[in-house]
Each structure stands twice: as structure tokens, then as C-alpha cells.
């Protein structure tokens, strides 16, 4: 007994003298220490710590030393909420590879899918327009897609709109007829179902069929269903060229009459005839906001966009879908009518060909195939070689469309740096990539894609914050985090605050920059060091971990 007491006393003495330290259990799963915290609100940065337990942020500020199972030294780095990509086309690519390589390396922790066409509901004759390769699974309901994603595993969180194309074609197929009262009632039912499945709103692609077939009143009536579920209307405008002002007015009218928020997709002026008039577009939106209409927009930080050369074909020739369009391209009389409409235009139609002055050199083929990486002037020159008389370039376009099954994706110049930066600098304009989760190797390295797929968010921070000073760091982060979360009604992400879900991006503000270019797109950026999704590291010291902690985010759930 005496020996035992003497041992206890000796241990106590050693503890007092510091000879033995009692084992300290870690309080947190992950602590990020000493970083420049930009919390997503737009408020000034401060130096501090972020502590994570499970999937939640539990402390921001000063955290006791050695209290994390894993600790990251973030001195000299920026710690921000994970970036929310409000305009993404990764719908099917995430089923091919849930690691989302080009997105997590940009600091993206949440993807928002479903522009115009969504993965679901996919019924009847509907053919999805999503980025993918080979056969694509059909999902009757959005809930089925969300379930499949979570079973497969995904590195990022996923939200989706319901595409208005899906709603329309699930009832009308490829017909250009006006819907009957019974058919329109069915569209309302499909919209209601999608909102109950967790869609964050409805998205439209109004420049081409079937979106171009809808009237403003049609959209308002469907949006009233969305508004009932506190959703958003996300709109790719009916006309981004000479009709841009009227198209923006239409979006404002829809938001005002349906009583819901509107977000205009990649706000731009995509016709050289109106370049320099973004101030008029901004004024329209500002005036609407002043009278209480919640209309906002997003942009990507590039002056070139993506388009498919099938969009040069007049809308009437798309009736019946791609097979019917291809059949018309083979008929001489139909070709001549198309040429006339392309060169002279049609009322209300955004004509991509005349928007760039008929300049084929400004259209770079981006899709997989024999012409990838070539500008269309080079493709046309090659096809014209040694032919007498020289073929009409539009005839050659028609022939190539037939050869390629009706699709030739391109990257093309569409607006000016001045117009783009004016839009980007507006307080209500956020950042979305209009890109997808590609890879620099393997099956997701395909075609000659737009550099925005790899560099959107680093480009904003590297070029427009550090190099040009267009944006303050805090404002840029807000545009990529809480502003997008607020638009969608996501209340538990987009900010670094205790109680929020732990989506975090850590980057080096001195080195962060995009490396992808139009000519050589397959390059990841530099400077994103760590990415945390739901408390798990998916990028660790710039390298993917293979973790897939992402979730399907269901609106209202």
C-alpha cells in the first residue's frame, strides 16, 4: 500500500514539474490555423483559425493550440467558404467520375446543374443536351438522379434546377405546336413534381427550340408554380445579341408577374453591333431592382463563349428534332431557304453567324472529332481546296453538320472586355463557370473545351483581384460564395460561421492563377492548396484525396 501511494505522489510531482504531460484528446477533427479569413459576407479579412468537427464549422477566430486531430498551417494563405458554381454542366460527367477533377482544383465545393435542359425529368422523346460521351442514362425524376449520384459517390455537393426544355418536351415532344390547355396543365404538374423532388428553381434556354417556342406568359405561369416553392427562375436570355435589351426586359417582367427571384445566365452582349452598351443593360436591371424586382445575374470571366454551330440553322428547321433537321439539310430547296434566313436574319432570332460578322475565324471547334482545335475558316478552306467553283461556306457548314450528326460545338468571341468587366463589377452579379468537371487525363479529357472548365474561379482571383484590381478580394469571394447561396436559398453554406456546413477553400493569393487557354485547355490552375467538403479534405496540398463526401442538395429538404 505504501509503495502504491509513493508511486502516485511521484507521478503527481512529475506532472507539477512538467515532466509528464497528460494525454490531451483532440477537440476538433480539423483545425485551419493562422489564415487570412475571408468569411464570404464581403466584410474585411482577419487572421484567425477555423475549427471543424464532423461536417460542421464549430469555431472561427481563436482556437486552442493542438486541439485538432489534423491541423493545417494556413499562414500566408486565404481561407474562404467553398466556391459555389451557380452555372455548371457537370450533370452526366459526375456519374462518369465523381471526383470532379477540374472543379475541386478550382476550389468549387457545390455545383448547380440543369441550365435549360436538366438530367430529369427525362420522358418521351426528350434528348438531353448535357455534356457526356456515349449512351446517357434516363431519369424519370430528379429524385432518381440525386439518389444515383449519392450511391455513386461524388466529391462536390450537387444542386439542380429543373430545365424548362424538359418540362415542355416531356409533354410536347419535338412538335412546334402550341400546347392545349390540358397539355399545359400537365407541364404545371411536372414542374410541381420537380420542385417537390428538390429542384432549386426552373432554368430556361430561350434562344433555341423548344425554349424559343414559349411565350412570356407561358414562362410566367410555370414560374408561378416555382414561386409557390420559393424557387428561382434562372434564364439564358431569348436574345443575347441585338435583342438583348428586350430580352432583359422579358426576364424582369417574368420575375415581377410571377413573384420570384430571377438570375440571368452569363450576362453578355453577344453581337458586335451592340458592343459597348452594357451600361444600358445594367441600368435596366438597376431600375427594376429599385422598384423591388429581385433580378440578378452571373458571368464567367472570359470574352469568348461556347456555342454549337447547329444554332446557326434557323429555328424553323429544328422542328421534329435533330433527325428532321438533318433531313432538311439534305434538300436543295430547304438549304436555299436556310441560307437566306441565316444571311438576312429572322425577327427575334439571335443569329450567331451575323453576330460575329460572318467571320468563321472567330469560331474554334471545341468538340471531339476530326476538326477539334481548328477554327472554322481553316476547316472550310480545307473542304474547299481544289474545288471549282469555290463552294458556298454555308453549304460546307451544312455538309459538316450532316457528317457530324448535327452537332459542332465551338468556342467563339462574343463580347468585349469592357462589357464583361462592367457586368462583373455589379454588386448583384455573381460568378458561374458555364463549365463542366473535366480532367487533364483519362476519359474526361475530351475535345478542345473552353478554358472556363478549368480556370474560372482562379481567374477571377488571379486576374481581376490581384492583377487588375477590378474587385476587392472580399467582394470577389462574396460573388463566388454567399451571393450564389443567397440567390438559391441555401442557408447552411457559403459563409465561414459556426454552425455552417464545412465547405472550405484555402488558396495562396500570391500565386493563384488559371493556366488553361483556348488553344491548350487541359491545364489545372496554380494556387488552390486545400478544399474541404462537408468536413472532409478532397484536395490536400494541391492533390486530390479521392474522398467523395459530396451530397445531393434538395431544395426545401
C-alpha positions as CSV (number, residue, x, y, z in Angstrom):
1,X,0.0,0.0,0.0
2,X,2.9,2.3,0.9
3,X,4.6,1.6,-2.4
4,X,1.4,2.4,-4.3
5,X,0.9,5.8,-2.5
6,X,4.6,6.7,-3.1
7,X,4.2,6.0,-6.8
8,X,1.0,8.2,-7.0
9,X,2.8,11.0,-5.2
10,X,5.8,10.7,-7.5
11,X,3.6,10.9,-10.6
12,X,1.9,14.0,-9.2
13,X,5.2,15.7,-8.6
14,X,6.3,15.0,-12.2
15,X,3.1,16.4,-13.5
16,X,3.6,19.6,-11.5
17,X,7.2,19.9,-12.7
18,X,6.1,19.3,-16.3
19,X,8.0,16.1,-16.5
20,X,4.9,14.2,-17.8
21,X,2.2,15.8,-19.9
22,X,-1.3,14.2,-19.6
23,X,-2.6,12.9,-22.9
24,X,-4.8,15.6,-24.5
25,X,-7.7,14.4,-26.6
26,X,-8.2,16.4,-29.8
27,X,-11.3,18.6,-29.5
28,X,-11.8,19.0,-33.3
29,X,-11.4,16.8,-36.4
30,X,-9.7,19.6,-38.4
31,X,-8.2,23.0,-37.4
32,X,-7.1,25.5,-40.0
33,X,-4.6,27.9,-38.3
34,X,-3.5,31.4,-38.8
35,X,-5.0,32.0,-42.2
36,X,-6.4,35.2,-43.7
37,X,-10.1,34.5,-43.2
38,X,-12.4,36.0,-45.8
39,X,-15.8,34.8,-44.5
40,X,-18.0,35.3,-47.6
41,X,-20.0,38.3,-46.3
42,X,-17.9,40.9,-48.1
43,X,-16.6,42.1,-44.7
44,X,-12.8,42.8,-44.3
45,X,-10.5,39.8,-43.8
46,X,-8.9,39.0,-40.5
47,X,-6.3,36.5,-39.3
48,X,-7.6,33.6,-37.3
49,X,-8.4,29.9,-37.1
50,X,-11.3,27.7,-38.3
51,X,-12.2,24.6,-36.4
52,X,-14.3,21.7,-37.9
53,X,-16.0,18.8,-36.1
54,X,-17.8,16.2,-38.2
55,X,-19.4,18.1,-41.1
56,X,-19.8,21.4,-39.3
57,X,-17.7,24.5,-38.7
58,X,-17.8,24.9,-34.9
59,X,-15.4,27.8,-34.3
60,X,-14.0,30.7,-36.2
61,X,-11.4,33.1,-34.6
62,X,-9.0,31.8,-31.9
63,X,-8.8,28.0,-31.4
64,X,-6.7,26.5,-28.6
65,X,-3.3,25.1,-29.6
66,X,-3.0,21.4,-30.6
67,X,-6.8,20.8,-30.4
68,X,-7.2,19.3,-33.8
69,X,-6.7,15.7,-35.0
70,X,-5.4,17.3,-38.2
71,X,-4.0,20.8,-38.3
72,X,-3.3,22.9,-41.4
73,X,-0.9,25.8,-41.2
74,X,-2.6,28.4,-43.3
75,X,-0.2,31.3,-42.6
76,X,0.0,33.4,-45.8
77,X,-3.0,31.6,-47.3
78,X,-6.6,32.8,-47.7
79,X,-9.3,30.7,-46.0
80,X,-12.7,31.2,-47.6
81,X,-16.0,29.4,-48.0
82,X,-16.0,26.8,-50.7
83,X,-16.9,28.2,-54.1
84,X,-20.5,27.7,-55.3
85,X,-20.6,27.3,-59.1
86,X,-24.1,28.6,-60.0
87,X,-23.9,27.6,-63.6
88,X,-22.4,24.2,-64.3
89,X,-22.8,21.4,-66.9
90,X,-21.3,18.5,-65.0
91,X,-24.6,16.6,-64.9
92,X,-23.5,13.4,-66.6
93,X,-19.8,13.8,-66.1
94,X,-20.3,13.4,-62.3
95,X,-21.7,10.0,-63.0
96,X,-18.7,9.1,-65.1
97,X,-16.2,10.4,-62.5
98,X,-17.5,11.6,-59.2
99,X,-14.1,13.1,-58.3
100,X,-14.9,16.3,-60.3
101,X,-11.2,16.9,-61.1
102,X,-11.3,20.3,-62.8
103,X,-13.8,21.7,-60.3
104,X,-12.3,20.7,-56.9
105,X,-8.9,22.1,-58.2
106,X,-10.7,25.4,-58.7
107,X,-12.0,25.4,-55.2
108,X,-15.5,24.5,-56.1
109,X,-17.5,22.7,-53.4
110,X,-21.0,22.9,-54.9
111,X,-22.2,22.5,-58.5
112,X,-25.5,23.9,-59.7
113,X,-26.8,22.0,-62.7
114,X,-29.7,22.0,-65.2
115,X,-29.4,25.1,-67.4
116,X,-32.3,24.9,-69.9
117,X,-32.1,21.1,-70.0
118,X,-31.7,19.1,-66.8
119,X,-30.9,15.5,-66.4
120,X,-34.5,14.9,-65.3
121,X,-37.4,14.6,-65.8
122,X,-36.5,12.8,-69.0
123,X,-39.6,11.3,-70.6
124,X,-40.9,10.7,-74.0
125,X,-38.8,12.0,-76.9
126,X,-36.6,14.3,-74.8
127,X,-32.9,14.0,-75.8
128,X,-30.6,15.6,-73.1
129,X,-28.3,18.3,-74.2
130,X,-25.7,17.7,-71.5
131,X,-22.0,17.2,-71.8
132,X,-21.4,13.5,-72.0
133,X,-19.9,10.7,-74.1
134,X,-21.8,7.7,-75.3
135,X,-25.2,6.5,-74.1
136,X,-26.7,8.5,-71.2
137,X,-29.0,7.1,-68.6
138,X,-32.5,8.4,-68.4
139,X,-34.0,9.6,-65.2
140,X,-37.8,10.0,-65.0
141,X,-37.5,12.2,-61.9
142,X,-34.8,14.5,-60.4
143,X,-35.1,12.5,-57.2
144,X,-33.8,9.4,-59.1
145,X,-30.8,11.3,-60.3
146,X,-30.0,12.6,-56.9
147,X,-30.2,9.1,-55.4
148,X,-27.9,7.8,-58.2
149,X,-25.3,10.5,-57.5
150,X,-25.2,9.8,-53.8
151,X,-24.9,6.0,-54.4
152,X,-22.1,6.5,-56.9
153,X,-20.3,9.0,-54.7
154,X,-19.3,12.5,-55.6
155,X,-16.6,14.9,-54.3
156,X,-18.7,18.0,-54.6
157,X,-22.2,18.9,-53.4
158,X,-24.8,19.0,-56.2
159,X,-27.9,21.1,-56.7
160,X,-30.1,21.3,-59.8
161,X,-32.8,23.4,-61.5
162,X,-35.5,21.7,-63.5
163,X,-34.9,22.5,-67.2
164,X,-37.9,24.2,-68.9
165,X,-36.9,22.2,-72.1
166,X,-37.6,19.0,-70.1
167,X,-41.0,20.2,-68.9
168,X,-42.0,21.3,-72.4
169,X,-40.7,18.3,-74.3
170,X,-42.0,15.8,-71.8
171,X,-45.4,16.9,-72.9
172,X,-44.9,18.2,-76.5
173,X,-42.1,16.0,-77.7
174,X,-40.4,17.7,-80.7
175,X,-43.6,19.3,-82.0
176,X,-43.7,23.0,-82.6
177,X,-47.5,23.1,-82.0
178,X,-48.9,25.3,-79.2
179,X,-49.9,23.2,-76.2
180,X,-53.6,22.7,-75.4
181,X,-55.0,23.7,-72.0
182,X,-54.7,20.0,-70.9
183,X,-51.1,19.8,-72.1
184,X,-50.1,23.0,-70.3
185,X,-51.8,21.7,-67.1
186,X,-49.5,18.6,-67.4
187,X,-46.5,20.9,-67.6
188,X,-47.5,22.5,-64.4
189,X,-47.8,19.1,-62.8
190,X,-44.3,18.1,-64.0
191,X,-42.9,21.4,-62.6
192,X,-44.6,20.8,-59.3
193,X,-43.2,17.3,-59.1
194,X,-39.6,18.5,-59.8
195,X,-39.8,21.2,-57.2
196,X,-41.0,18.7,-54.6
197,X,-38.1,16.5,-55.7
198,X,-35.7,19.3,-54.6
199,X,-35.1,21.5,-57.7
200,X,-33.9,24.9,-56.7
201,X,-36.0,26.5,-59.4
202,X,-36.6,26.4,-63.2
203,X,-34.0,27.2,-65.8
204,X,-34.6,28.2,-69.4
205,X,-32.7,28.3,-72.7
206,X,-34.8,30.6,-74.7
207,X,-32.6,31.2,-77.7
208,X,-33.3,27.8,-79.3
209,X,-36.2,25.4,-79.6
210,X,-38.0,24.3,-77.5
211,X,-37.4,27.3,-75.2
212,X,-37.8,29.7,-78.1
213,X,-41.4,28.3,-78.7
214,X,-42.6,29.5,-75.3
215,X,-44.3,32.9,-74.8
216,X,-43.6,35.2,-71.9
217,X,-47.0,34.2,-70.4
218,X,-46.1,30.5,-70.7
219,X,-43.0,31.1,-68.6
220,X,-44.8,33.3,-66.1
221,X,-47.4,30.5,-65.5
222,X,-44.8,27.9,-64.9
223,X,-42.8,30.2,-62.7
224,X,-45.8,30.7,-60.5
225,X,-45.5,27.0,-59.6
226,X,-41.8,27.6,-58.9
227,X,-42.6,30.6,-56.8
228,X,-45.0,28.6,-54.6
229,X,-42.0,26.5,-53.6
230,X,-39.8,29.6,-53.0
231,X,-37.6,28.7,-56.0
232,X,-35.7,30.9,-58.6
233,X,-36.0,31.4,-62.3
234,X,-32.6,31.1,-64.0
235,X,-32.7,32.3,-67.6
236,X,-30.4,32.0,-70.6
237,X,-31.9,35.0,-72.4
238,X,-34.0,34.8,-75.5
239,X,-31.6,37.0,-77.4
240,X,-28.1,37.9,-76.3
241,X,-27.4,40.0,-79.4
242,X,-29.3,42.9,-81.0
243,X,-32.3,41.9,-78.9
244,X,-30.5,41.9,-75.5
245,X,-32.4,44.9,-74.1
246,X,-35.8,43.4,-74.9
247,X,-34.7,40.0,-73.6
248,X,-33.6,41.5,-70.2
249,X,-37.0,43.3,-70.0
250,X,-38.7,40.0,-70.5
251,X,-36.8,38.4,-67.6
252,X,-37.8,41.4,-65.4
253,X,-41.4,41.0,-66.4
254,X,-41.4,37.3,-65.6
255,X,-39.9,38.0,-62.1
256,X,-42.3,40.8,-61.4
257,X,-45.5,39.0,-62.6
258,X,-44.6,35.5,-61.2
259,X,-43.3,36.9,-57.9
260,X,-40.0,35.1,-57.8
261,X,-36.2,35.9,-58.0
262,X,-34.6,35.9,-61.4
263,X,-30.9,35.2,-62.2
264,X,-29.8,36.0,-65.8
265,X,-27.3,33.4,-67.0
266,X,-23.9,34.7,-68.2
267,X,-25.0,38.3,-68.8
268,X,-23.4,39.5,-72.0
269,X,-23.8,41.4,-75.3
270,X,-23.1,38.8,-77.9
271,X,-23.4,40.8,-81.1
272,X,-20.7,43.3,-82.2
273,X,-23.4,45.7,-83.4
274,X,-24.2,46.5,-79.7
275,X,-20.8,46.2,-78.1
276,X,-20.2,48.9,-75.6
277,X,-23.8,49.2,-74.4
278,X,-23.6,47.1,-71.2
279,X,-24.3,50.2,-69.2
280,X,-27.8,50.2,-70.7
281,X,-28.3,46.6,-69.7
282,X,-27.1,47.4,-66.2
283,X,-29.4,50.4,-66.0
284,X,-32.4,48.2,-66.8
285,X,-31.6,45.8,-64.0
286,X,-30.8,48.6,-61.5
287,X,-34.1,50.3,-62.3
288,X,-36.1,47.1,-61.8
289,X,-34.3,46.4,-58.5
290,X,-35.1,49.9,-57.3
291,X,-38.8,49.2,-57.6
292,X,-38.5,45.8,-55.8
293,X,-37.9,43.2,-58.6
294,X,-35.3,40.7,-57.4
295,X,-33.4,40.4,-60.7
296,X,-29.7,39.5,-60.7
297,X,-27.1,37.9,-63.0
298,X,-23.9,35.8,-63.2
299,X,-21.0,35.9,-65.6
300,X,-17.8,33.9,-66.4
301,X,-14.5,35.9,-66.6
302,X,-13.9,35.4,-70.4
303,X,-14.8,37.2,-73.5
304,X,-15.4,34.1,-75.5
305,X,-18.2,31.6,-75.0
306,X,-19.4,28.2,-76.2
307,X,-22.0,27.7,-78.9
308,X,-23.0,24.9,-81.2
309,X,-23.0,25.6,-84.9
310,X,-26.3,23.9,-85.1
311,X,-27.6,27.2,-83.6
312,X,-26.8,28.9,-86.9
313,X,-29.6,26.8,-88.5
314,X,-32.9,28.9,-88.4
315,X,-35.3,27.8,-85.6
316,X,-38.0,26.5,-88.0
317,X,-35.6,23.9,-89.4
318,X,-35.2,22.3,-85.9
319,X,-38.9,21.2,-85.8
320,X,-39.0,17.4,-85.2
321,X,-35.6,17.3,-83.6
322,X,-32.1,16.6,-85.0
323,X,-33.1,13.8,-87.4
324,X,-35.6,16.1,-89.1
325,X,-33.1,19.0,-89.2
326,X,-30.5,16.7,-90.9
327,X,-33.1,15.6,-93.4
328,X,-33.8,19.3,-94.3
329,X,-30.1,19.9,-94.7
330,X,-30.0,17.4,-97.5
331,X,-32.7,19.1,-99.5
332,X,-31.6,21.7,-102.0
333,X,-34.7,23.9,-101.7
334,X,-34.6,23.8,-97.9
335,X,-30.9,24.7,-98.0
336,X,-31.5,27.8,-100.0
337,X,-34.2,28.9,-97.6
338,X,-31.9,28.4,-94.7
339,X,-29.1,30.4,-96.4
340,X,-31.4,33.3,-97.0
341,X,-32.6,33.3,-93.4
342,X,-29.1,33.0,-92.0
343,X,-27.7,35.9,-94.0
344,X,-30.7,38.2,-93.6
345,X,-31.9,37.1,-90.2
346,X,-35.4,36.5,-88.8
347,X,-37.4,38.7,-86.4
348,X,-36.5,37.9,-82.8
349,X,-33.9,35.3,-83.6
350,X,-30.4,35.6,-82.2
351,X,-28.3,34.8,-85.2
352,X,-24.8,33.6,-84.2
353,X,-23.5,33.9,-87.7
354,X,-24.3,37.6,-88.2
355,X,-23.4,38.4,-84.6
356,X,-19.8,37.8,-85.4
357,X,-20.0,39.4,-88.8
358,X,-19.9,36.1,-90.7
359,X,-16.3,35.7,-89.5
360,X,-15.5,31.9,-89.5
361,X,-12.1,32.6,-88.0
362,X,-13.8,33.5,-84.7
363,X,-15.3,30.1,-84.3
364,X,-12.9,27.5,-82.8
365,X,-14.2,23.9,-82.9
366,X,-14.2,22.5,-79.3
367,X,-16.0,19.2,-79.7
368,X,-14.4,15.8,-80.0
369,X,-13.8,14.7,-83.6
370,X,-11.7,15.4,-86.7
371,X,-11.9,19.2,-86.5
372,X,-11.2,19.8,-82.8
373,X,-8.9,22.7,-82.2
374,X,-9.4,24.2,-85.7
375,X,-11.1,27.4,-86.5
376,X,-13.9,27.1,-88.9
377,X,-12.2,29.2,-91.6
378,X,-9.4,26.5,-91.7
379,X,-12.0,23.7,-91.8
380,X,-13.8,25.5,-94.7
381,X,-10.5,26.2,-96.5
382,X,-9.6,22.5,-96.3
383,X,-13.0,21.4,-97.6
384,X,-12.9,24.0,-100.4
385,X,-9.4,23.0,-101.6
386,X,-9.1,22.2,-105.3
387,X,-12.9,22.6,-105.8
388,X,-14.2,24.6,-108.7
389,X,-16.3,26.7,-108.4
390,X,-15.5,27.5,-104.7
391,X,-18.3,26.1,-102.6
392,X,-20.5,28.4,-100.5
393,X,-19.2,28.3,-96.9
394,X,-22.8,27.8,-95.6
395,X,-23.1,24.7,-97.9
396,X,-19.9,23.4,-96.3
397,X,-21.3,24.1,-92.9
398,X,-24.4,22.1,-93.8
399,X,-22.3,19.2,-95.1
400,X,-20.2,19.1,-91.9
401,X,-23.3,19.2,-89.7
402,X,-24.6,16.2,-91.6
403,X,-21.3,14.4,-91.3
404,X,-21.1,15.1,-87.5
405,X,-24.7,14.1,-86.8
406,X,-26.0,17.6,-86.3
407,X,-23.5,18.9,-83.7
408,X,-20.4,21.1,-84.0
409,X,-19.5,22.6,-80.6
410,X,-17.4,25.8,-80.8
411,X,-15.7,28.4,-78.7
412,X,-16.4,31.9,-80.2
413,X,-15.7,35.5,-79.5
414,X,-18.9,37.1,-78.3
415,X,-18.4,40.3,-76.2
416,X,-15.8,42.8,-75.1
417,X,-13.6,43.0,-72.0
418,X,-15.2,46.3,-71.1
419,X,-18.7,44.9,-71.2
420,X,-17.7,41.8,-69.3
421,X,-15.9,43.6,-66.5
422,X,-18.7,46.2,-66.2
423,X,-21.2,43.3,-65.6
424,X,-18.8,41.5,-63.2
425,X,-18.3,44.6,-61.1
426,X,-22.0,45.0,-60.2
427,X,-22.9,44.0,-56.6
428,X,-25.7,41.7,-57.8
429,X,-23.6,39.9,-60.4
430,X,-22.0,36.6,-59.2
431,X,-19.6,34.1,-60.8
432,X,-20.6,30.9,-62.6
433,X,-18.4,28.9,-64.9
434,X,-20.8,27.6,-67.6
435,X,-18.3,24.7,-67.5
436,X,-18.1,21.1,-66.5
437,X,-15.9,18.8,-64.4
438,X,-13.3,17.7,-67.0
439,X,-9.9,16.2,-66.4
440,X,-6.4,16.6,-67.9
441,X,-6.2,12.8,-68.4
442,X,-8.3,9.7,-68.9
443,X,-11.9,9.5,-70.1
444,X,-12.7,13.1,-69.1
445,X,-10.0,14.6,-71.3
446,X,-12.1,15.1,-74.5
447,X,-12.4,17.6,-77.3
448,X,-10.9,21.1,-77.1
449,X,-13.1,22.6,-74.3
450,X,-13.4,26.2,-73.2
451,X,-10.8,27.2,-70.5
452,X,-13.6,28.1,-68.2
453,X,-13.9,24.4,-67.4
454,X,-10.6,24.6,-65.7
455,X,-9.9,28.2,-64.7
456,X,-13.0,30.3,-63.9
457,X,-12.6,30.9,-60.2
458,X,-8.8,31.2,-60.1
459,X,-9.0,33.6,-63.0
460,X,-11.3,35.9,-61.1
461,X,-9.0,35.9,-58.1
462,X,-5.7,36.0,-60.0
463,X,-6.6,38.4,-62.8
464,X,-9.4,40.6,-61.6
465,X,-8.4,40.8,-58.0
466,X,-4.6,40.6,-57.9
467,X,-3.5,41.8,-61.3
468,X,-6.1,44.4,-62.4
469,X,-7.6,45.3,-59.1
470,X,-11.1,45.4,-60.6
471,X,-12.5,43.7,-57.5
472,X,-11.5,43.6,-53.9
473,X,-10.7,40.2,-52.5
474,X,-13.6,40.2,-50.1
475,X,-16.1,41.2,-52.9
476,X,-14.8,38.6,-55.3
477,X,-15.1,35.8,-52.6
478,X,-18.7,37.0,-51.9
479,X,-19.6,36.7,-55.6
480,X,-18.4,33.1,-55.6
481,X,-19.9,32.0,-52.2
482,X,-22.7,33.7,-50.2
483,X,-24.1,35.6,-53.1
484,X,-24.8,32.4,-55.0
485,X,-26.0,30.7,-51.9
486,X,-28.5,33.6,-51.2
487,X,-29.8,33.5,-54.8
488,X,-30.6,29.8,-54.4
489,X,-31.9,29.9,-50.8
490,X,-29.1,27.8,-49.5
491,X,-28.8,28.8,-45.8
492,X,-26.2,26.5,-44.4
493,X,-23.3,27.0,-46.9
494,X,-21.4,30.0,-48.4
495,X,-20.2,31.5,-45.2
496,X,-17.5,30.7,-42.6
497,X,-19.5,30.8,-39.4
498,X,-20.1,28.4,-36.5
499,X,-23.0,26.0,-37.4
500,X,-22.5,26.2,-41.1
501,X,-21.6,23.1,-43.1
502,X,-17.8,22.8,-43.5
503,X,-17.2,23.6,-47.2
504,X,-13.9,25.5,-47.2
505,X,-11.3,26.5,-49.9
506,X,-7.8,27.5,-49.0
507,X,-5.5,29.2,-51.6
508,X,-2.4,31.2,-52.0
509,X,-3.4,34.7,-53.1
510,X,0.2,35.4,-54.4
511,X,0.3,32.5,-56.8
512,X,-3.3,31.7,-57.7
513,X,-3.9,31.9,-61.4
514,X,-5.6,30.0,-64.3
515,X,-3.4,28.1,-66.7
516,X,-5.9,26.8,-69.2
517,X,-6.1,28.6,-72.6
518,X,-8.3,28.4,-75.7
519,X,-5.6,26.7,-77.7
520,X,-4.3,24.4,-74.9
521,X,-7.2,24.0,-72.4
522,X,-6.1,20.9,-70.4
523,X,-4.2,22.6,-67.6
524,X,-5.2,22.9,-63.9
525,X,-4.7,26.2,-62.2
526,X,-2.0,27.0,-59.6
527,X,-2.6,28.1,-56.1
528,X,-5.6,26.2,-54.7
529,X,-4.0,24.3,-51.8
530,X,-6.8,22.7,-49.8
531,X,-10.5,22.0,-50.4
532,X,-12.9,20.7,-47.7
533,X,-16.4,19.4,-48.5
534,X,-18.7,18.5,-45.6
535,X,-15.7,18.4,-43.3
536,X,-13.6,16.1,-45.4
537,X,-10.5,17.1,-47.4
538,X,-11.0,16.4,-51.1
539,X,-7.8,18.4,-52.1
540,X,-4.8,18.2,-49.8
541,X,-1.7,20.3,-50.6
542,X,-3.0,20.6,-54.1
543,X,-3.6,16.9,-54.6
544,X,-7.0,15.1,-54.8
545,X,-7.6,12.7,-51.9
546,X,-10.2,10.5,-53.6
547,X,-12.7,11.3,-50.9
548,X,-16.3,11.7,-52.0
549,X,-18.2,13.4,-49.2
550,X,-20.5,15.4,-51.5
551,X,-24.2,15.4,-51.2
552,X,-27.2,16.0,-53.3
553,X,-28.8,19.2,-52.1
554,X,-32.5,19.2,-52.3
555,X,-34.3,22.5,-52.1
556,X,-36.7,22.6,-49.2
557,X,-35.4,19.3,-47.7
